[in-house]
Structures are given as structure tokens and as C-alpha cells.
Amino acid sequence: MTDVRRTIGRLLQAPENHLGDAGNAQARTARRSFMGKALAMGAGVAAGGVAAAQNAAGDDAILTLPAHSKSLGQPVAAVPYGQPSKWEGNLLRRESPGLTRVRQASVSFTPLQGLFGIITPSGLHFERHHQGWHDVDPSQHRLMINGLVREPRVFTMDDLMRLPSVSRIHFIECGANTGAEWGNVALPTVQYTHGMLACSEYTGVLLSTLLDMCGIDRKKARYVLAEGADGSSMTRTIAIERALDDVIVAWGQNGEMLRPENGYPLRLVVPGVQGVSWVKYLRRIEVGDQPWDTKDETIHYVDLMPDGQHRQYTSIQECKSVITTPSGGQTLLDRGYYNISGLAWSGRGRIKRVDVSVDGGRNWRTARIEGPVQNKALTRFNIDWVWDGGNAVLQSRAIDDSGYVQPKIAQLRAVRGTRSIYHNNAIQSWQVSPNGEVSNVQVS
């Protein structure tokens, strides 16, 4: 354990793409001012005398009571549905400008750099829509199950919510997460490199329960087709073994109903599988004996291999990790102690170990795994680090309970080439420069 009685380094969050034009200008000015003060402190900072150097007479913010300590606050239930503090207004999911021609078929990214633990707040959960989102009237929504079943049925939301339910924590990751990094460094911050990722507690009924209620033909059934009620009629084929395992027809997320952007009132939860299979606004499940080869299974969400062939139905999200702080766009203002923190996950099971390197992979140390460690869920890791003011390259490498080790980018490219879009689970590298700025780099 590093002695945290020494100087604890300060981290300046990245202002870019978190503020408007005026805010960005103000942030740049603040950064220059802040860096100037840090440099002026010099050896005093390294020696741990920051507080005394800043204010020998004491900190007025603690010695003088603020107005809120001498007055009445807001009444109970002044805000009937609680909202984040106004001081946290820059922590937002954000769309990447110019990513798509039509915003209804676009992506917003989770601000991983500003989150703690493993649960993603529902309001910060990334979005991926193919034709926009809707706020569907639950009283009019229906789920039909047909195909190779003895008794096709139509369920109302009330029908579904009266059945035996389960609540489980799982991650969801878009198959294209980190896809822009296949060829070379493309994006500056972890929000954009890895932000098509979230983890929630989902509540619903197991799909296996519904299929049993309808009398699934277990001899002939090989696949199910999940269909959404959005404008794109998103449809996905899922193998019957998975459908009967841990797939959930979910209405709840993080203790409340799903948000409209996340599929309200009903979505499929397919643990460990790329997010496109987690069909939102779920309206139909058809049981069949062969894959459907729908539009989004033949021309999209396929892996282009070096020999020109496409890998199809490669839906598992392999073991992966990323350091979220310090990470791209942030600035280390002091030499001294930092807590390196990040997330690890695997579509095949639980995270067993995470190793961290600060020298580009030459040497590794095992990080602390913070509980709970759930099956097919995000896992938080932390490790102590003392920055000496020199160059550093931060990396994390996850290992799951199947023994799979997260690969280097060169190892992945040796098999998959550089023309892919999907399923990039390579080790991410963040370079720390002597001036403290953190940037996205690739280390083979």
C-alpha cells in the first residue's frame, strides 16, 4: 500500500466536449492558471507542503460558516423526482459530432471517466438507436410469442409483471465499442473510446419461463428471433441454448421502470452478448429451427476478416478492461500519489484478475478487485501509483474465470486485421507526458 500521507496528486478533468464554447474558453484559461500555480509551487508541492503554502493562516472555507450553514434549506419533496446537483451538470452522455448523418440513428456515450463503482445511472446509460426512440404507452404494448410452440400467446405488461421475476446485474456493450481504434488512435477520451458501455440491475421475467408457458418444442427449436417495435423493426437471432439460459425479458432497470431511451416498457437482456441483441421495445419472440439472417445480421454487426470473409453471429463480448482515471484528456497537476481506477468485464463470466502497467506493458502489478464481482457484469479495480513527473504509459489487462487474457492490439490485429468495426477488446494505452497531460496512444 502506498503511503498516502505523501502528496496526493490533483487531477484536472478534461473540459473538451463537456462544455459549450464559452465554457471551453473559460476552462482553457483556468487550466493555464492552474498549471502555472502548480509549477510555481515546484518543490513545495513534491514535499507535501501544499496546504501550508496556499494559506498559512488556514482555509477560510472551513473557518467561516457558509450561507447554507446559517439558513433553511429546500423543503422535503421540493423536487418530487430527484435530480443531480447543478454542480455536476457537465457529467453527461454525449453524442460524437458527425458520427452519423441522421441523429435518430446515432450513439451517445457514457461518461465513464466520472463514474464510481460498477452501476451506471440510468440517465447516463449510453444510447444506440437505429431510428430514434419513443415513449411507448405501456397499456397498449404487447409481447407475442409464436413459432415452434404449442400455444402461441400474447402478453400484456400486466401479465408479464405478475409472473415470477428476477433481478440481476449485467453489463451491456455495443459491438462497435472501441471500433474506431482498430486502425489507429482516433478518439481523445475514454468517454468516446469505450463509452458505449453500461452496467445496470435489470428486473424482469426469464425468457425460459415464457417459452415454457407457451410449450416450446424442445426437439425442433434451435433459435429464437427477437423483434422490436421501433421504426427500424430491429430483429436479432439468438441461439436457443442462450435463450433458455439467462436471458431476461426486462421492464425494470436500477430499481425503477426502464427509461424510454433504454427500451421502455420492455426490452431483452442478453447477458454477455453485444448490445444490438438486447432488443428494445420488445414486441415479439419467434421460435424457429434455423437462423433468420436478418438485415442487421448479414450486412451489419459482422466482422470483416483479413481474407475478405465476414464472421457472422460473433456476438460474445470478450474479456476487456480500461483505465478510466487517469485517462485521455485529463491532466495530472502534481507529482505524487494517484489512485489508478478502471473497469473490467467479460461476456463469458466473472473477472478473475486485472493487472496494471505504468510503463507500456514491460512490467505489471496486480490491481485490487473491488466487490461485488458479478457474472457478466462490470468489475471495478484500483491500484496505487506515485507519479514522478516523467513519461508513463498506463495500461490494464483483464483475465476472466475461463482463463482468457485480454490481448494487445498487435495480437488482435494479427488475427483480425485492421478493417473491422466490431469487437475490439484490445488493451488500451494512456500516455502521461511530463507536463501531466494524458493522451490516447497505441502500444503494440
Kinemage of the C-alpha trace (Angstrom):
@kinemage 1
@onewidth
@group {chain A} dominant
@subgroup {mainchain}
@vectorlist {calphas} color= white
{ca met a 1} P 0.000 0.000 0.000
{ca thr a 2} L 1.435 3.361 -0.998
{ca asp a 3} L 1.828 5.826 1.869
{ca val a 4} L -0.935 8.352 1.114
{ca arg a 5} L 0.443 10.741 3.728
{ca arg a 6} L 2.730 11.999 0.996
{ca thr a 7} L 1.439 14.465 -1.604
{ca ile a 8} L -1.837 13.317 -3.121
{ca gly a 9} L -1.872 14.438 -6.736
{ca arg a 10} L -4.639 16.585 -8.132
{ca leu a 11} L -6.366 15.640 -11.369
{ca leu a 12} L -7.865 18.181 -13.763
{ca gln a 13} L -10.793 16.734 -15.697
{ca ala a 14} L -10.930 17.199 -19.455
{ca pro a 15} L -13.088 20.190 -20.378
{ca glu a 16} L -13.313 19.408 -24.081
{ca asn a 17} L -16.730 18.261 -25.259
{ca his a 18} L -18.070 18.725 -21.759
{ca leu a 19} L -18.846 22.436 -22.096
{ca gly a 20} L -20.118 24.922 -24.623
{ca asp a 21} L -17.829 27.312 -26.495
{ca ala a 22} L -17.812 29.861 -23.681
{ca gly a 23} L -17.212 27.146 -21.104
{ca asn a 24} L -14.343 25.697 -23.098
{ca ala a 25} L -12.662 29.098 -23.317
{ca gln a 26} L -13.068 29.581 -19.581
{ca ala a 27} L -11.735 26.092 -18.896
{ca arg a 28} L -8.646 26.662 -21.040
{ca thr a 29} L -7.925 29.852 -19.117
{ca ala a 30} L -8.440 28.045 -15.829
{ca arg a 31} L -6.141 25.226 -16.937
{ca arg a 32} L -3.320 27.627 -17.798
{ca ser a 33} L -3.788 29.430 -14.495
{ca phe a 34} L -3.970 26.190 -12.533
{ca met a 35} L -0.904 24.728 -14.242
{ca gly a 36} L 1.013 27.963 -13.610
{ca lys a 37} L 0.255 27.785 -9.909
{ca ala a 38} L 1.233 24.132 -9.795
{ca leu a 39} L 4.561 24.831 -11.485
{ca ala a 40} L 5.198 27.813 -9.219
{ca met a 41} L 4.789 25.585 -6.179
{ca gly a 42} L 7.636 23.438 -7.510
{ca ala a 43} L 9.489 21.523 -4.850
{ca gly a 44} L 6.989 22.660 -2.248
{ca val a 45} L 4.334 20.527 -3.896
{ca ala a 46} L 6.585 17.496 -4.042
{ca ala a 47} L 7.476 17.943 -0.403
{ca gly a 48} L 3.852 17.816 0.640
{ca gly a 49} L 3.547 21.383 1.860
{ca val a 50} L 0.723 22.394 -0.472
{ca ala a 51} L -1.871 23.334 2.115
{ca ala a 52} L 0.527 25.452 4.115
{ca ala a 53} L 1.902 27.162 1.033
{ca gln a 54} L -1.586 28.035 -0.193
{ca asn a 55} L -2.863 29.549 3.036
{ca ala a 56} L -0.672 29.695 6.129
{ca ala a 57} L -3.490 31.294 8.130
{ca gly a 58} L -5.928 28.468 7.454
{ca asp a 59} L -8.632 27.711 4.937
{ca asp a 60} L -11.378 30.308 5.020
{ca ala a 61} L -13.835 27.809 3.532
{ca ile a 62} L -13.682 25.829 6.790
{ca leu a 63} L -13.096 28.682 9.247
{ca thr a 64} L -16.063 30.778 8.057
{ca leu a 65} L -19.516 29.222 8.004
{ca pro a 66} L -21.114 29.429 4.530
{ca ala a 67} L -24.626 30.763 3.973
{ca his a 68} L -26.117 27.284 3.709
{ca ser a 69} L -24.972 26.528 7.250
{ca lys a 70} L -26.911 29.515 8.592
{ca ser a 71} L -30.241 29.268 6.784
{ca leu a 72} L -33.170 26.990 5.975
{ca gly a 73} L -32.763 24.687 3.020
{ca gln a 74} L -35.252 23.461 0.441
{ca pro a 75} L -38.396 21.738 1.753
{ca val a 76} L -38.955 17.997 1.605
{ca ala a 77} L -40.006 16.789 -1.871
{ca ala a 78} L -39.319 20.215 -3.399
{ca val a 79} L -38.145 18.147 -6.372
{ca pro a 80} L -40.527 15.150 -6.494
{ca tyr a 81} L -38.141 13.165 -8.715
{ca gly a 82} L -34.559 13.716 -7.551
{ca gln a 83} L -32.023 15.256 -9.928
{ca pro a 84} L -28.206 15.551 -9.843
{ca ser a 85} L -26.651 18.614 -8.257
{ca lys a 86} L -26.284 21.654 -10.508
{ca trp a 87} L -22.563 21.419 -9.798
{ca glu a 88} L -22.463 18.089 -11.636
{ca gly a 89} L -24.019 19.500 -14.793
{ca asn a 90} L -21.048 18.641 -17.024
{ca leu a 91} L -21.327 14.901 -16.412
{ca leu a 92} L -23.456 13.973 -19.402
{ca arg a 93} L -23.728 11.312 -22.046
{ca arg a 94} L -22.641 12.934 -25.283
{ca glu a 95} L -23.072 12.372 -28.980
{ca ser a 96} L -19.984 12.400 -31.158
{ca pro a 97} L -20.456 15.185 -33.732
{ca gly a 98} L -20.614 13.953 -37.304
{ca leu a 99} L -20.749 10.290 -36.337
{ca thr a 100} L -23.888 9.661 -38.407
{ca arg a 101} L -25.864 11.611 -40.965
{ca val a 102} L -29.116 11.249 -39.029
{ca arg a 103} L -29.251 11.808 -35.263
{ca gln a 104} L -32.090 9.304 -34.878
{ca ala a 105} L -29.618 6.608 -35.971
{ca ser a 106} L -26.717 7.584 -33.770
{ca val a 107} L -24.947 6.995 -30.462
{ca ser a 108} L -24.485 8.844 -27.201
{ca phe a 109} L -21.619 7.823 -24.920
{ca thr a 110} L -21.493 7.109 -21.188
{ca pro a 111} L -19.075 9.414 -19.282
{ca leu a 112} L -17.054 6.551 -17.788
{ca gln a 113} L -14.367 8.965 -16.545
{ca gly a 114} L -16.744 10.487 -13.996
{ca leu a 115} L -18.471 7.392 -12.589
{ca phe a 116} L -17.770 5.338 -9.469
{ca gly a 117} L -18.363 1.680 -8.630
{ca ile a 118} L -19.977 -0.528 -11.265
{ca ile a 119} L -23.577 0.711 -11.672
{ca thr a 120} L -24.305 3.203 -14.450
{ca pro a 121} L -27.004 5.738 -13.565
{ca ser a 122} L -29.961 5.199 -15.892
{ca gly a 123} L -29.778 8.807 -17.087
{ca leu a 124} L -26.137 8.345 -18.172
{ca his a 125} L -26.605 4.970 -19.888
{ca phe a 126} L -25.298 5.183 -23.470
{ca glu a 127} L -27.826 5.210 -26.308
{ca arg a 128} L -27.744 3.423 -29.660
{ca his a 129} L -30.786 3.873 -31.856
{ca his a 130} L -31.377 2.838 -35.442
{ca gln a 131} L -34.430 5.037 -35.982
{ca gly a 132} L -34.884 7.116 -32.851
{ca trp a 133} L -36.526 6.373 -29.507
{ca his a 134} L -40.136 6.506 -28.342
{ca asp a 135} L -42.023 6.788 -25.069
{ca val a 136} L -44.433 3.876 -25.554
{ca asp a 137} L -47.778 3.639 -23.748
{ca pro a 138} L -47.356 0.506 -21.606
{ca ser a 139} L -51.113 -0.138 -21.503
{ca gln a 140} L -51.050 -0.602 -25.283
{ca his a 141} L -47.797 -2.562 -25.517
{ca arg a 142} L -47.912 -6.308 -26.173
{ca leu a 143} L -45.407 -9.170 -26.394
{ca met a 144} L -46.246 -12.072 -28.693
{ca ile a 145} L -44.525 -15.462 -28.593
{ca asn a 146} L -45.067 -17.686 -31.626
{ca gly a 147} L -43.346 -20.169 -33.917
{ca leu a 148} L -42.359 -23.621 -32.669
{ca val a 149} L -44.529 -23.514 -29.569
{ca arg a 150} L -47.615 -25.485 -28.625
{ca glu a 151} L -49.642 -22.426 -27.633
{ca pro a 152} L -48.757 -19.017 -29.139
{ca arg a 153} L -49.587 -16.273 -26.662
{ca val a 154} L -49.829 -12.513 -26.381
{ca phe a 155} L -48.828 -10.925 -23.058
{ca thr a 156} L -49.745 -7.505 -21.718
{ca met a 157} L -47.341 -5.653 -19.443
{ca asp a 158} L -49.633 -6.503 -16.537
{ca asp a 159} L -49.451 -10.193 -17.450
{ca leu a 160} L -45.653 -10.123 -17.512
{ca met a 161} L -45.232 -8.183 -14.268
{ca arg a 162} L -47.367 -10.692 -12.354
{ca leu a 163} L -45.031 -13.568 -13.230
{ca pro a 164} L -42.067 -14.732 -11.080
{ca ser a 165} L -39.295 -12.168 -11.593
{ca val a 166} L -35.524 -11.992 -11.193
{ca ser a 167} L -33.164 -9.064 -10.618
{ca arg a 168} L -29.590 -9.358 -11.875
{ca ile a 169} L -26.644 -7.033 -12.555
{ca his a 170} L -25.191 -7.206 -16.070
{ca phe a 171} L -23.107 -5.048 -18.393
{ca ile a 172} L -24.181 -4.102 -21.888
{ca glu a 173} L -21.624 -3.145 -24.528
{ca cys a 174} L -22.246 -2.164 -28.129
{ca gly a 175} L -20.389 -4.436 -30.542
{ca ala a 176} L -18.829 -1.307 -32.079
{ca asn a 177} L -17.439 -0.019 -28.774
{ca thr a 178} L -13.776 0.991 -29.309
{ca gly a 179} L -14.292 0.221 -33.006
{ca ala a 180} L -12.777 3.492 -34.171
{ca glu a 181} L -9.445 2.438 -32.640
{ca trp a 182} L -8.937 -0.590 -34.919
{ca gly a 183} L -6.717 1.204 -37.413
{ca asn a 184} L -5.044 3.828 -35.242
{ca val a 185} L -5.661 6.281 -32.421
{ca ala a 186} L -8.928 8.019 -33.259
{ca leu a 187} L -10.626 9.449 -30.161
{ca pro a 188} L -9.250 11.531 -27.277
{ca thr a 189} L -11.147 10.436 -24.153
{ca val a 190} L -12.436 7.270 -22.542
{ca gln a 191} L -15.998 8.548 -22.933
{ca tyr a 192} L -15.612 8.214 -26.702
{ca thr a 193} L -13.233 5.246 -26.922
{ca his a 194} L -15.148 2.992 -24.500
{ca gly a 195} L -18.373 4.851 -23.645
{ca met a 196} L -20.791 2.523 -25.458
{ca leu a 197} L -20.772 0.566 -22.214
{ca ala a 198} L -23.028 0.499 -19.155
{ca cys a 199} L -23.960 -1.762 -16.257
{ca ser a 200} L -27.335 -1.919 -14.529
{ca glu a 201} L -29.511 -4.061 -12.324
{ca tyr a 202} L -32.273 -5.435 -14.538
{ca thr a 203} L -35.584 -6.820 -13.339
{ca gly a 204} L -37.920 -8.979 -15.371
{ca val a 205} L -39.044 -12.499 -16.152
{ca leu a 206} L -36.697 -15.124 -17.555
{ca leu a 207} L -37.359 -15.797 -21.227
{ca ser a 208} L -37.203 -19.507 -20.430
{ca thr a 209} L -40.259 -19.077 -18.176
{ca leu a 210} L -42.284 -17.544 -21.016
{ca leu a 211} L -41.152 -20.166 -23.520
{ca asp a 212} L -42.138 -22.952 -21.129
{ca met a 213} L -45.530 -21.315 -20.601
{ca cys a 214} L -46.066 -21.421 -24.379
{ca gly a 215} L -44.893 -25.039 -24.651
{ca ile a 216} L -41.680 -24.652 -26.655
{ca asp a 217} L -40.850 -27.549 -28.965
{ca arg a 218} L -37.527 -28.537 -27.393
{ca lys a 219} L -36.794 -31.135 -30.072
{ca lys a 220} L -37.027 -28.770 -33.049
{ca ala a 221} L -36.230 -25.371 -31.527
{ca arg a 222} L -32.723 -24.141 -32.350
{ca tyr a 223} L -33.067 -20.339 -32.341
{ca val a 224} L -35.353 -17.517 -31.344
{ca leu a 225} L -35.923 -14.250 -33.181
{ca ala a 226} L -36.385 -11.116 -31.054
{ca glu a 227} L -38.217 -8.224 -32.717
{ca gly a 228} L -38.514 -4.637 -31.527
{ca ala a 229} L -41.368 -2.172 -32.007
{ca asp a 230} L -39.185 0.772 -33.040
{ca gly a 231} L -39.251 2.235 -36.550
{ca ser a 232} L -36.363 0.058 -37.715
{ca ser a 233} L -38.056 -3.172 -36.544
{ca met a 234} L -34.748 -4.328 -35.101
{ca thr a 235} L -34.600 -8.133 -35.180
{ca arg a 236} L -31.916 -10.458 -33.839
{ca thr a 237} L -31.346 -14.206 -33.903
{ca ile a 238} L -30.352 -15.828 -30.582
{ca ala a 239} L -29.333 -19.474 -30.127
{ca ile a 240} L -31.832 -21.485 -28.111
{ca glu a 241} L -29.183 -22.577 -25.560
{ca arg a 242} L -28.621 -18.946 -24.649
{ca ala a 243} L -32.321 -18.054 -24.770
{ca leu a 244} L -33.058 -20.790 -22.230
{ca asp a 245} L -30.114 -19.855 -20.013
{ca asp a 246} L -30.000 -16.340 -18.531
{ca val a 247} L -31.901 -14.112 -20.989
{ca ile a 248} L -34.381 -11.760 -19.290
{ca val a 249} L -37.471 -10.027 -20.653
{ca ala a 250} L -36.938 -6.893 -18.567
{ca trp a 251} L -39.131 -3.985 -17.568
{ca gly a 252} L -37.019 -2.718 -14.642
{ca gln a 253} L -33.636 -1.013 -14.540
{ca asn a 254} L -31.825 0.121 -11.387
{ca gly a 255} L -34.904 -0.221 -9.211
{ca glu a 256} L -37.393 1.600 -11.458
{ca met a 257} L -39.022 1.104 -14.828
{ca leu a 258} L -36.778 1.242 -17.894
{ca arg a 259} L -36.132 4.704 -19.292
{ca pro a 260} L -37.688 5.371 -22.740
{ca glu a 261} L -34.220 5.679 -24.326
{ca asn a 262} L -33.398 2.226 -22.954
{ca gly a 263} L -36.450 0.442 -24.326
{ca tyr a 264} L -39.410 1.288 -22.071
{ca pro a 265} L -41.585 -0.526 -21.366
{ca leu a 266} L -39.900 -3.812 -22.328
{ca arg a 267} L -36.511 -4.916 -23.589
{ca leu a 268} L -34.499 -8.093 -23.917
{ca val a 269} L -31.439 -8.533 -21.692
{ca val a 270} L -28.942 -10.989 -23.199
{ca pro a 271} L -26.006 -11.126 -20.746
{ca gly a 272} L -22.533 -11.177 -22.272
{ca val a 273} L -23.744 -10.543 -25.814
{ca gln a 274} L -23.304 -7.367 -27.874
{ca gly a 275} L -25.918 -4.722 -27.218
{ca val a 276} L -27.723 -4.980 -30.556
{ca ser a 277} L -29.217 -8.285 -29.356
{ca trp a 278} L -30.709 -6.526 -26.328
{ca val a 279} L -33.751 -5.617 -28.419
{ca lys a 280} L -35.603 -2.536 -27.138
{ca tyr a 281} L -39.399 -2.033 -27.231
{ca leu a 282} L -39.612 -5.840 -27.440
{ca arg a 283} L -42.841 -6.928 -29.174
{ca arg a 284} L -42.272 -10.467 -30.466
{ca ile a 285} L -40.288 -13.645 -29.851
{ca glu a 286} L -40.473 -16.290 -32.576
{ca val a 287} L -39.060 -19.775 -32.058
{ca gly a 288} L -37.519 -21.443 -35.122
{ca asp a 289} L -35.183 -24.170 -36.305
{ca gln a 290} L -32.619 -22.020 -38.185
{ca pro a 291} L -31.119 -18.508 -38.092
{ca trp a 292} L -33.141 -15.754 -39.769
{ca asp a 293} L -30.196 -13.867 -41.343
{ca thr a 294} L -31.946 -10.531 -40.984
{ca lys a 295} L -30.610 -7.243 -42.352
{ca asp a 296} L -28.665 -6.368 -39.215
{ca glu a 297} L -27.160 -9.865 -39.100
{ca thr a 298} L -25.850 -10.022 -42.652
{ca ile a 299} L -24.708 -6.523 -43.667
{ca his a 300} L -24.171 -5.044 -40.187
{ca tyr a 301} L -22.618 -6.379 -36.985
{ca val a 302} L -20.337 -8.759 -38.891
{ca asp a 303} L -16.536 -8.864 -38.657
{ca leu a 304} L -14.539 -8.245 -41.829
{ca met a 305} L -11.535 -10.578 -41.738
{ca pro a 306} L -8.160 -10.031 -43.497
{ca asp a 307} L -9.054 -12.568 -46.217
{ca gly a 308} L -12.239 -10.686 -47.089
{ca gln a 309} L -14.634 -13.095 -45.381
{ca his a 310} L -17.228 -11.990 -42.854
{ca arg a 311} L -17.575 -13.558 -39.428
{ca gln a 312} L -21.283 -13.713 -38.640
{ca tyr a 313} L -23.089 -14.122 -35.292
{ca thr a 314} L -19.910 -13.268 -33.371
{ca ser a 315} L -21.917 -11.800 -30.550
{ca ile a 316} L -19.935 -12.595 -27.374
{ca gln a 317} L -18.192 -9.579 -25.843
{ca glu a 318} L -14.772 -10.955 -24.905
{ca cys a 319} L -12.824 -10.082 -21.756
{ca lys a 320} L -11.868 -6.398 -21.709
{ca ser a 321} L -10.795 -3.588 -19.405
{ca val a 322} L -9.959 0.108 -19.446
{ca ile a 323} L -8.435 2.612 -17.038
{ca thr a 324} L -10.971 5.401 -16.551
{ca thr a 325} L -8.774 7.665 -14.422
{ca pro a 326} L -6.220 8.967 -15.185
{ca ser a 327} L -7.352 8.783 -18.811
{ca gly a 328} L -7.297 10.728 -22.039
{ca gly a 329} L -7.973 14.456 -21.866
{ca gln a 330} L -7.228 14.704 -18.142
{ca thr a 331} L -4.203 16.461 -16.633
{ca leu a 332} L -2.080 15.485 -13.632
{ca leu a 333} L -1.245 18.715 -11.819
{ca asp a 334} L 1.192 17.393 -9.203
{ca arg a 335} L 3.821 14.760 -8.740
{ca gly a 336} L 2.808 12.323 -6.059
{ca tyr a 337} L 0.211 9.691 -5.257
{ca tyr a 338} L -2.647 8.806 -7.606
{ca asn a 339} L -5.274 6.095 -7.463
{ca ile a 340} L -5.463 4.408 -10.857
{ca ser a 341} L -9.022 3.172 -11.315
{ca gly a 342} L -10.861 1.364 -14.078
{ca leu a 343} L -13.413 -1.205 -15.176
{ca ala a 344} L -13.149 -4.787 -16.397
{ca trp a 345} L -15.784 -7.101 -17.856
{ca ser a 346} L -16.268 -10.370 -19.725
{ca gly a 347} L -19.172 -11.823 -21.668
{ca arg a 348} L -18.082 -15.324 -20.655
{ca gly a 349} L -18.246 -14.976 -16.885
{ca arg a 350} L -16.543 -13.238 -13.980
{ca ile a 351} L -13.376 -11.182 -13.856
{ca lys a 352} L -10.656 -13.139 -12.062
{ca arg a 353} L -7.744 -10.666 -12.130
{ca val a 354} L -6.672 -7.308 -13.513
{ca asp a 355} L -3.021 -6.337 -13.989
{ca val a 356} L -1.863 -2.750 -14.439
{ca ser a 357} L 1.288 -1.407 -16.098
{ca val a 358} L 2.641 2.148 -15.957
{ca asp a 359} L 5.491 1.560 -18.425
{ca gly a 360} L 3.665 0.401 -21.543
{ca gly a 361} L 3.467 -3.277 -20.641
{ca arg a 362} L 7.065 -4.012 -19.648
{ca asn a 363} L 6.128 -4.589 -16.013
{ca trp a 364} L 2.777 -5.467 -14.473
{ca arg a 365} L 1.274 -5.309 -10.984
{ca thr a 366} L -1.965 -6.948 -9.848
{ca ala a 367} L -4.711 -4.450 -9.044
{ca arg a 368} L -7.220 -4.599 -6.211
{ca ile a 369} L -10.541 -6.030 -7.336
{ca glu a 370} L -13.390 -4.195 -5.626
{ca gly a 371} L -16.541 -6.180 -4.882
{ca pro a 372} L -19.071 -7.225 -5.799
{ca val a 373} L -17.709 -9.397 -8.600
{ca gln a 374} L -20.759 -10.454 -10.575
{ca asn a 375} L -21.243 -12.762 -13.545
{ca lys a 376} L -21.160 -10.855 -16.859
{ca ala a 377} L -21.032 -7.510 -15.061
{ca leu a 378} L -18.616 -4.624 -14.768
{ca thr a 379} L -15.928 -5.027 -12.109
{ca arg a 380} L -14.100 -2.067 -10.567
{ca phe a 381} L -10.340 -2.239 -9.996
{ca asn a 382} L -7.925 0.151 -8.267
{ca ile a 383} L -4.171 0.348 -7.762
{ca asp a 384} L -1.818 2.843 -6.094
{ca trp a 385} L 0.678 4.785 -8.184
{ca val a 386} L 3.215 7.509 -7.442
{ca trp a 387} L 3.906 9.697 -10.457
{ca asp a 388} L 7.464 11.043 -10.502
{ca gly a 389} L 6.789 13.620 -13.204
{ca gly a 390} L 8.209 11.570 -16.062
{ca asn a 391} L 6.723 9.867 -19.087
{ca ala a 392} L 4.373 6.986 -18.305
{ca val a 393} L 2.065 4.724 -20.315
{ca leu a 394} L -0.873 3.340 -18.328
{ca gln a 395} L -2.454 0.027 -19.328
{ca ser a 396} L -4.785 -2.556 -17.805
{ca arg a 397} L -5.071 -6.233 -18.724
{ca ala a 398} L -8.060 -8.307 -17.589
{ca ile a 399} L -8.301 -12.071 -17.125
{ca asp a 400} L -11.663 -13.819 -16.718
{ca asp a 401} L -12.534 -17.055 -14.949
{ca ser a 402} L -12.302 -19.012 -18.214
{ca gly a 403} L -8.588 -18.158 -18.330
{ca tyr a 404} L -8.916 -15.777 -21.298
{ca val a 405} L -6.348 -12.948 -21.224
{ca gln a 406} L -7.156 -9.565 -22.790
{ca pro a 407} L -4.894 -9.200 -25.875
{ca lys a 408} L -2.564 -6.442 -27.046
{ca ile a 409} L -3.690 -4.536 -30.134
{ca ala a 410} L -0.942 -6.191 -32.229
{ca gln a 411} L -2.112 -9.659 -31.150
{ca leu a 412} L -5.691 -8.853 -32.122
{ca arg a 413} L -4.712 -7.365 -35.463
{ca ala a 414} L -2.593 -10.438 -36.274
{ca val a 415} L -5.796 -12.471 -36.333
{ca arg a 416} L -8.453 -9.934 -37.282
{ca gly a 417} L -6.617 -7.361 -39.408
{ca thr a 418} L -7.400 -3.639 -39.302
{ca arg a 419} L -10.629 -3.380 -41.303
{ca ser a 420} L -13.012 -4.447 -38.552
{ca ile a 421} L -15.544 -2.238 -36.815
{ca tyr a 422} L -16.753 -4.611 -34.140
{ca his a 423} L -15.424 -6.478 -31.099
{ca asn a 424} L -12.202 -4.615 -30.378
{ca asn a 425} L -11.218 -5.773 -26.881
{ca ala a 426} L -7.528 -4.823 -27.081
{ca ile a 427} L -5.526 -3.324 -24.209
{ca gln a 428} L -5.960 0.462 -24.064
{ca ser a 429} L -2.937 2.735 -23.518
{ca trp a 430} L -2.939 6.234 -21.972
{ca gln a 431} L 0.289 8.243 -22.165
{ca val a 432} L 1.146 10.645 -19.350
{ca ser a 433} L 3.542 13.367 -20.538
{ca pro a 434} L 5.940 15.243 -18.220
{ca asn a 435} L 3.561 18.241 -18.316
{ca gly a 436} L 0.851 15.990 -16.860
{ca glu a 437} L -1.379 15.816 -19.922
{ca val a 438} L -2.897 12.386 -20.611
{ca ser a 439} L -3.487 11.290 -24.215
{ca asn a 440} L -4.623 8.260 -26.172
{ca val a 441} L -1.769 6.244 -27.706
{ca gln a 442} L -1.360 2.754 -29.119
{ca val a 443} L 1.429 0.470 -27.927
{ca ser a 444} L 1.824 -2.727 -29.919
